[in-house]
């Protein structure tokens, strides 16, 4: 039995120096060594009521896998995580553990919570380096399920169904699987080789991936049922329709949605000199927004050669929805935060290119429907930031391609598919949905949780139809 570590402080994770990493796309956090992982795992109190597990959307057996690490059974720890989590190397890097499992950790009452995410990443990375076991192909049950979208929800649903014996095919619009994991999250936060390795694991258990298939256009839901013979369909196509402010000047050259900017940078490798679709190296960039996508966009812009990158956010740092870790890293790397600031128009030159963004200072009033204090403009406080590019990172809505081409599929005013919270069932029998296409833009782990819920419901639906 490992000796308990009662240090109130989380074991630090090695990182690249900020002034080195802000010029490359290599991973920022370098991961725990075996000794670091064992030391951090020994901080876990192994609580009988396991509050951390209640904070995990995919029900990872957290005390059990941590105890295995503490006792140096790294292979066992990985296998324990994999019992409920299809993508541990991904979740260990991008899950907001501080608001989920770690938020419920007892150690967090009088110090730092246990580094659950860091330990999950360690176990997954150790397994990738040290285990060369092929997953066993589950016995097929004779039923077929189609999954639309190869993002976190779709991959999770596909993996769970394949393990139950279903013949699963994922249809993905892009040329690579991974969804937001490959087009939205930068290489320095989530290396794409990690994502591909996780997808390859699904292939070992029989999941088929068909790329360059735009569901709703290339193939329809009725065709999947009637012509392809699928018994059920899961829609996990995410929320990829960008939002804009609808202020003057948004059509100038040099104004991007964060979706386009990040997709070109991450999926299309615009940072590489060999890129087929290289990005212009802007010198001064304003990123509008305060979420994780805004942090990713700002940090990418800096790595693409910008001398100055501004975050323009209308509330204060306390209201900023981005993960604390991402804000901390951005500040370390030299990103300039213009808080309590809201754009009013984008200024262009006579050739149609961005040359500045006019903003107004804000103050916080009473809380609005979101629970955050409402930003109120301060008259006469207008000023101009001298920039040559503006990235709008304001959130996303579901792309309406599937719903527009499927009249019987019910959606809400924002275009989100209406699905039962407990099953993912939609208005069409045999069609289930989950992730951002249902909730609007949310986290990777919540999408994965929705994929697991739907997989269980799909299995029940098909078995009851026999």
C-alpha positions as CSV (number, residue, x, y, z in Angstrom):
1,X,0.0,0.0,0.0
2,X,1.4,3.4,-1.0
3,X,2.2,5.8,1.8
4,X,-0.2,8.7,2.0
5,X,1.0,12.1,0.7
6,X,-0.6,14.8,2.9
7,X,0.8,17.8,1.1
8,X,-1.8,20.5,0.6
9,X,-0.4,21.3,-2.8
10,X,-0.9,19.6,-6.1
11,X,2.2,18.1,-7.7
12,X,3.3,20.7,-10.3
13,X,3.3,19.5,-13.9
14,X,6.3,20.4,-16.0
15,X,5.7,22.9,-18.8
16,X,7.5,24.6,-21.6
17,X,8.9,28.1,-20.7
18,X,6.2,30.7,-21.7
19,X,8.6,32.7,-23.9
20,X,9.6,29.6,-25.8
21,X,6.2,27.9,-26.2
22,X,4.5,31.0,-27.4
23,X,6.5,30.6,-30.6
24,X,5.8,26.9,-31.3
25,X,2.9,24.6,-31.5
26,X,4.4,21.9,-29.3
27,X,2.4,20.8,-26.2
28,X,2.6,23.2,-23.3
29,X,2.2,20.8,-20.5
30,X,4.8,18.0,-20.6
31,X,3.1,15.5,-18.3
32,X,4.0,13.7,-15.1
33,X,6.9,11.4,-14.7
34,X,6.2,8.1,-13.0
35,X,7.5,9.4,-9.7
36,X,5.4,12.6,-9.9
37,X,2.3,10.5,-10.8
38,X,2.8,8.2,-7.8
39,X,3.4,11.1,-5.5
40,X,0.2,12.9,-6.6
41,X,-1.9,9.7,-6.6
42,X,-0.8,9.2,-2.9
43,X,-2.6,12.5,-2.1
44,X,-6.0,10.8,-2.7
45,X,-7.8,10.0,0.5
46,X,-9.8,7.1,-1.1
47,X,-13.0,8.5,0.3
48,X,-15.7,5.9,0.8
49,X,-18.5,8.1,-0.6
50,X,-16.3,8.9,-3.7
51,X,-17.7,12.5,-4.4
52,X,-15.3,12.9,-7.3
53,X,-17.1,10.2,-9.3
54,X,-20.4,12.1,-9.0
55,X,-18.7,15.0,-10.8
56,X,-17.6,12.9,-13.8
57,X,-20.1,12.9,-16.8
58,X,-18.8,9.5,-17.9
59,X,-18.5,7.9,-14.5
60,X,-14.8,7.1,-14.4
61,X,-14.0,5.1,-11.3
62,X,-11.6,7.8,-10.0
63,X,-10.4,6.5,-6.6
64,X,-9.8,3.0,-8.1
65,X,-7.6,4.2,-11.0
66,X,-5.7,6.6,-8.7
67,X,-5.1,3.9,-6.2
68,X,-3.6,1.7,-8.9
69,X,-1.3,4.5,-9.9
70,X,-0.2,5.0,-6.3
71,X,0.7,1.3,-6.2
72,X,2.5,1.5,-9.6
73,X,0.0,-0.6,-11.5
74,X,-0.1,1.9,-14.4
75,X,-1.5,-0.7,-16.9
76,X,-4.3,-1.5,-14.4
77,X,-5.0,2.2,-14.0
78,X,-5.4,2.7,-17.7
79,X,-7.7,-0.3,-18.1
80,X,-9.8,0.9,-15.2
81,X,-10.3,4.3,-16.9
82,X,-11.1,2.6,-20.2
83,X,-14.0,0.7,-18.6
84,X,-16.1,3.9,-18.9
85,X,-14.0,6.4,-20.9
86,X,-13.2,5.8,-24.5
87,X,-10.9,8.8,-24.8
88,X,-8.7,9.1,-21.6
89,X,-5.7,10.8,-23.3
90,X,-8.1,13.5,-24.6
91,X,-10.0,14.0,-21.4
92,X,-6.9,14.2,-19.3
93,X,-5.9,17.2,-21.4
94,X,-9.0,19.2,-22.2
95,X,-11.7,18.3,-19.6
96,X,-12.5,21.2,-17.2
97,X,-11.7,19.0,-14.2
98,X,-11.7,22.1,-11.9
99,X,-15.5,22.4,-12.3
100,X,-16.3,18.7,-12.3
101,X,-14.5,15.9,-10.6
102,X,-11.8,18.0,-8.9
103,X,-14.4,20.5,-7.7
104,X,-15.9,17.7,-5.5
105,X,-12.5,16.5,-4.2
106,X,-12.3,16.5,-0.4
107,X,-8.6,17.6,-0.5
108,X,-9.8,20.8,-2.2
109,X,-11.4,22.0,1.1
110,X,-8.1,22.8,2.8
111,X,-5.7,23.0,-0.2
112,X,-5.5,21.8,-3.8
113,X,-7.7,19.1,-5.1
114,X,-6.0,15.9,-6.3
115,X,-4.8,16.3,-9.9
116,X,-7.3,13.9,-11.3
117,X,-7.0,15.1,-14.9
118,X,-3.2,15.0,-14.8
119,X,-3.3,11.5,-13.5
120,X,-5.7,10.4,-16.2
121,X,-3.4,11.9,-18.8
122,X,-0.4,10.1,-17.2
123,X,-2.2,6.7,-17.3
124,X,-3.2,7.1,-20.9
125,X,0.2,8.4,-22.1
126,X,1.9,5.6,-20.2
127,X,-0.3,3.0,-21.9
128,X,0.4,4.5,-25.4
129,X,4.1,4.2,-24.8
130,X,4.2,0.9,-23.0
131,X,1.3,-1.3,-24.0
132,X,0.9,-2.8,-27.4
133,X,-2.2,-4.8,-26.9
134,X,-4.8,-4.9,-29.6
135,X,-8.4,-4.7,-28.4
136,X,-10.4,-7.8,-28.9
137,X,-13.1,-7.6,-31.6
138,X,-16.5,-8.1,-29.8
139,X,-18.8,-10.7,-31.2
140,X,-21.3,-9.1,-33.6
141,X,-25.0,-9.1,-32.8
142,X,-26.3,-8.7,-36.3
143,X,-27.5,-5.1,-35.9
144,X,-26.2,-1.9,-37.6
145,X,-26.1,1.7,-36.2
146,X,-25.1,4.8,-38.0
147,X,-23.3,7.7,-36.2
148,X,-23.3,11.1,-37.8
149,X,-20.3,13.1,-36.7
150,X,-16.9,11.8,-35.5
151,X,-16.5,14.3,-32.6
152,X,-16.5,13.4,-28.9
153,X,-20.2,12.5,-28.7
154,X,-20.1,10.3,-31.9
155,X,-16.8,8.6,-31.1
156,X,-18.0,7.7,-27.6
157,X,-21.4,6.4,-28.7
158,X,-19.7,4.4,-31.5
159,X,-17.2,2.9,-29.1
160,X,-19.8,1.9,-26.5
161,X,-22.1,0.3,-29.2
162,X,-19.2,-1.5,-30.8
163,X,-18.4,-3.1,-27.5
164,X,-22.0,-4.3,-27.3
165,X,-21.6,-6.1,-30.6
166,X,-23.1,-3.6,-33.0
167,X,-21.8,-3.0,-36.5
168,X,-21.2,0.8,-36.3
169,X,-20.3,3.2,-39.1
170,X,-19.5,6.8,-38.4
171,X,-20.1,9.4,-41.2
172,X,-17.9,12.5,-40.9
173,X,-18.1,15.6,-43.0
174,X,-14.4,16.5,-42.7
175,X,-11.5,14.4,-44.2
176,X,-10.4,13.3,-40.7
177,X,-12.2,12.0,-37.6
178,X,-12.1,13.8,-34.3
179,X,-14.5,16.7,-34.8
180,X,-13.7,19.7,-32.5
181,X,-10.8,17.7,-31.1
182,X,-8.9,18.1,-34.5
183,X,-10.3,21.3,-35.9
184,X,-11.0,23.4,-32.8
185,X,-8.4,22.5,-30.1
186,X,-4.9,23.6,-30.9
187,X,-1.9,21.2,-31.2
188,X,-0.3,22.8,-28.1
189,X,-3.2,21.7,-26.0
190,X,-4.1,18.5,-27.6
191,X,-1.6,16.8,-30.1
192,X,-3.5,15.4,-33.1
193,X,-1.5,12.2,-32.9
194,X,-3.2,11.6,-29.5
195,X,-6.6,12.0,-31.1
196,X,-5.7,9.7,-34.0
197,X,-4.4,7.0,-31.6
198,X,-7.7,7.1,-29.8
199,X,-9.7,6.8,-33.0
200,X,-7.4,3.9,-34.1
201,X,-8.4,2.1,-30.9
202,X,-12.0,2.3,-32.0
203,X,-11.1,0.8,-35.4
204,X,-9.6,-2.2,-33.5
205,X,-13.1,-3.0,-32.1
206,X,-14.7,-2.7,-35.5
207,X,-15.9,0.9,-35.8
208,X,-15.9,2.0,-39.4
209,X,-15.2,5.7,-40.3
210,X,-16.5,7.2,-43.6
211,X,-15.0,10.7,-44.2
212,X,-16.1,13.5,-46.6
213,X,-19.7,12.5,-46.0
214,X,-21.9,15.6,-45.2
215,X,-25.0,14.2,-43.5
216,X,-28.2,15.9,-44.7
217,X,-26.7,16.5,-48.1
218,X,-24.7,13.5,-49.3
219,X,-26.8,11.1,-47.4
220,X,-30.1,11.6,-45.6
221,X,-31.7,10.0,-42.5
222,X,-34.4,8.2,-44.5
223,X,-31.7,6.8,-46.8
224,X,-29.7,5.4,-43.9
225,X,-32.8,3.6,-42.7
226,X,-34.4,2.5,-45.9
227,X,-31.4,2.0,-48.3
228,X,-28.5,1.2,-46.0
229,X,-30.4,-0.9,-43.5
230,X,-29.4,0.8,-40.3
231,X,-31.5,-0.1,-37.2
232,X,-30.8,3.2,-35.4
233,X,-29.0,6.5,-35.9
234,X,-27.1,8.8,-33.5
235,X,-26.6,12.4,-34.5
236,X,-23.5,14.0,-32.9
237,X,-22.7,16.6,-35.4
238,X,-21.9,19.4,-32.9
239,X,-22.4,23.1,-33.1
240,X,-20.3,24.5,-35.9
241,X,-22.2,27.5,-37.1
242,X,-20.3,30.6,-35.9
243,X,-21.9,33.7,-34.3
244,X,-21.1,37.3,-35.1
245,X,-21.9,40.6,-33.4
246,X,-23.6,42.2,-36.4
247,X,-21.6,45.4,-36.0
248,X,-20.4,47.6,-38.9
249,X,-17.3,46.3,-40.6
250,X,-17.6,42.6,-40.0
251,X,-17.2,42.0,-43.8
252,X,-13.8,43.5,-44.1
253,X,-10.9,41.3,-45.1
254,X,-9.1,40.2,-41.9
255,X,-12.3,39.4,-39.9
256,X,-12.6,35.7,-39.1
257,X,-14.9,33.5,-37.1
258,X,-12.9,31.5,-34.5
259,X,-14.2,28.4,-36.3
260,X,-12.5,29.3,-39.6
261,X,-9.3,30.6,-37.9
262,X,-8.9,27.5,-35.7
263,X,-9.9,25.0,-38.4
264,X,-7.4,26.5,-40.8
265,X,-4.7,26.5,-38.1
266,X,-5.3,23.1,-36.5
267,X,-6.9,20.8,-39.1
268,X,-5.3,22.4,-42.2
269,X,-1.9,23.0,-40.4
270,X,-1.7,26.7,-41.5
271,X,1.3,27.1,-39.1
272,X,3.4,24.9,-41.3
273,X,5.3,26.3,-44.3
274,X,4.2,23.3,-46.3
275,X,0.5,24.0,-45.6
276,X,-1.9,23.9,-48.6
277,X,-3.9,26.8,-47.1
278,X,-1.4,29.0,-45.3
279,X,-2.6,31.8,-43.0
280,X,-1.5,35.4,-43.5
281,X,0.8,36.4,-40.6
282,X,-1.1,39.3,-39.1
283,X,0.9,41.7,-36.8
284,X,-1.8,43.0,-34.4
285,X,-4.8,40.8,-33.7
286,X,-8.0,41.4,-31.6
287,X,-9.9,38.3,-30.4
288,X,-13.4,39.1,-29.2
289,X,-14.7,36.8,-26.5
290,X,-13.7,35.3,-23.1
291,X,-14.2,31.5,-23.5
292,X,-11.7,28.7,-24.2
293,X,-12.2,29.3,-27.9
294,X,-11.1,32.9,-27.5
295,X,-8.0,31.8,-25.6
296,X,-7.2,29.2,-28.2
297,X,-7.6,31.7,-31.0
298,X,-5.4,34.3,-29.3
299,X,-2.6,31.9,-28.5
300,X,-2.7,30.5,-32.1
301,X,-2.5,34.1,-33.5
302,X,0.6,34.7,-31.4
303,X,2.2,31.5,-32.5
304,X,1.5,32.4,-36.1
305,X,3.7,35.5,-35.7
306,X,1.5,38.3,-34.3
307,X,3.5,40.9,-32.3
308,X,0.5,41.9,-30.2
309,X,-2.7,39.9,-29.5
310,X,-5.6,41.4,-27.5
311,X,-8.4,39.6,-25.8
312,X,-11.5,42.0,-26.0
313,X,-14.0,40.9,-23.4
314,X,-17.0,42.9,-22.1
315,X,-17.0,41.6,-18.6
316,X,-14.3,41.3,-15.9
317,X,-11.8,38.5,-15.3
318,X,-14.0,37.0,-12.6
319,X,-16.9,36.5,-15.1
320,X,-14.7,35.1,-17.9
321,X,-15.9,31.6,-18.8
322,X,-12.5,30.2,-20.0
323,X,-10.7,27.6,-17.9
324,X,-8.5,29.2,-15.3
325,X,-5.5,27.2,-16.6
326,X,-6.0,28.6,-20.2
327,X,-6.3,32.2,-18.9
328,X,-3.2,31.7,-16.8
329,X,-1.2,30.3,-19.8
330,X,-2.4,33.1,-22.0
331,X,-1.2,35.7,-19.5
332,X,2.1,34.0,-19.1
333,X,2.6,34.0,-22.9
334,X,2.0,37.7,-23.2
335,X,-1.6,38.0,-24.4
336,X,-3.0,41.4,-23.6
337,X,-6.4,41.4,-21.8
338,X,-8.7,44.3,-22.5
339,X,-11.5,43.5,-20.1
340,X,-14.7,45.5,-19.6
341,X,-14.4,46.4,-23.2
342,X,-16.9,45.8,-26.1
343,X,-16.4,46.4,-29.8
344,X,-18.8,48.8,-31.5
345,X,-17.4,48.7,-35.1
346,X,-14.5,47.4,-37.2
347,X,-12.6,50.0,-39.1
348,X,-11.2,49.3,-42.6
349,X,-9.0,51.0,-45.1
350,X,-10.0,52.0,-48.7
351,X,-9.0,48.6,-50.0
352,X,-11.3,46.7,-47.7
353,X,-8.8,45.5,-45.1
354,X,-9.0,45.8,-41.3
355,X,-7.0,48.6,-39.8
356,X,-8.6,48.9,-36.4
357,X,-11.5,48.0,-34.0
358,X,-13.5,50.7,-32.2
359,X,-14.4,49.7,-28.6
360,X,-16.3,51.2,-25.7
361,X,-15.5,50.6,-22.0
362,X,-18.1,48.8,-19.9
363,X,-19.1,48.7,-16.2
364,X,-21.0,45.8,-14.5
365,X,-24.5,46.2,-13.4
366,X,-27.0,43.7,-11.9
367,X,-26.8,40.0,-12.8
368,X,-28.6,38.9,-16.0
369,X,-30.2,35.6,-16.9
370,X,-26.8,33.9,-17.0
371,X,-26.1,34.9,-13.4
372,X,-23.3,37.1,-14.4
373,X,-23.4,40.9,-13.9
374,X,-24.7,42.7,-17.0
375,X,-22.1,44.8,-18.8
376,X,-23.3,48.4,-19.4
377,X,-21.5,50.9,-21.8
378,X,-19.8,54.0,-20.3
379,X,-20.8,57.0,-22.5
380,X,-17.9,58.8,-24.0
381,X,-15.3,56.0,-23.3
382,X,-14.8,55.0,-27.0
383,X,-11.3,54.2,-28.2
384,X,-9.7,52.4,-31.1
385,X,-7.3,49.5,-31.1
386,X,-4.9,49.5,-34.0
387,X,-5.2,45.9,-35.4
388,X,-5.0,44.3,-38.8
389,X,-7.2,41.2,-37.9
390,X,-10.2,40.5,-35.8
391,X,-11.3,37.0,-34.6
392,X,-14.9,36.6,-33.4
393,X,-15.0,34.0,-30.7
394,X,-18.5,34.5,-29.5
395,X,-19.8,31.0,-29.5
396,X,-21.6,28.7,-32.0
397,X,-25.0,27.3,-32.9
398,X,-25.8,24.0,-34.6
399,X,-25.4,23.9,-38.3
400,X,-28.9,23.5,-39.7
401,X,-28.0,21.2,-42.6
402,X,-29.5,18.0,-41.1
403,X,-32.6,19.6,-39.6
404,X,-33.3,21.6,-42.7
405,X,-33.3,18.4,-44.7
406,X,-35.2,16.3,-42.2
407,X,-38.7,17.9,-41.7
408,X,-39.8,15.5,-39.0
409,X,-36.8,16.3,-36.8
410,X,-37.9,18.8,-34.1
411,X,-35.5,21.6,-33.1
412,X,-35.7,24.6,-30.8
413,X,-35.4,28.3,-31.7
414,X,-31.6,28.1,-31.8
415,X,-31.6,25.1,-34.1
416,X,-30.7,22.6,-31.4
417,X,-32.2,19.2,-31.8
418,X,-34.8,18.4,-29.2
419,X,-33.8,15.2,-27.5
420,X,-34.8,13.4,-24.3
421,X,-32.3,14.2,-21.5
422,X,-32.3,10.6,-20.2
423,X,-32.1,8.8,-23.5
424,X,-31.2,11.2,-26.3
425,X,-34.3,10.1,-28.2
426,X,-35.5,12.6,-30.8
427,X,-38.9,13.1,-32.5
428,X,-38.1,10.4,-35.0
429,X,-38.3,6.8,-33.8
430,X,-34.8,5.2,-33.9
431,X,-33.0,8.5,-34.2
432,X,-31.0,9.7,-31.2
433,X,-28.9,12.8,-30.6
434,X,-26.4,14.2,-28.1
435,X,-23.6,16.7,-27.5
436,X,-23.5,20.2,-28.8
437,X,-26.1,19.6,-31.5
438,X,-28.6,19.2,-28.6
439,X,-27.1,21.5,-25.9
440,X,-25.4,24.2,-28.0
441,X,-21.6,24.6,-27.5
442,X,-20.4,22.9,-24.3
443,X,-17.5,20.7,-23.2
444,X,-15.9,17.6,-24.6
445,X,-16.7,15.5,-21.6
446,X,-20.4,16.5,-21.5
447,X,-20.7,15.5,-25.2
448,X,-19.0,12.2,-24.4
449,X,-21.5,11.7,-21.5
450,X,-24.4,12.3,-23.9
451,X,-22.8,9.7,-26.3
452,X,-22.7,7.1,-23.6
453,X,-26.3,7.8,-22.5
454,X,-27.5,7.5,-26.1
455,X,-25.5,4.2,-26.7
456,X,-27.3,2.6,-23.7
457,X,-30.7,3.9,-25.0
458,X,-30.0,2.7,-28.6
459,X,-29.1,-0.8,-27.4
460,X,-32.4,-0.9,-25.4
461,X,-34.4,0.4,-28.4
462,X,-33.0,-2.2,-30.8
463,X,-33.3,-5.1,-28.3
464,X,-36.9,-4.3,-27.6
465,X,-37.7,-4.2,-31.3
466,X,-36.5,-7.8,-31.8
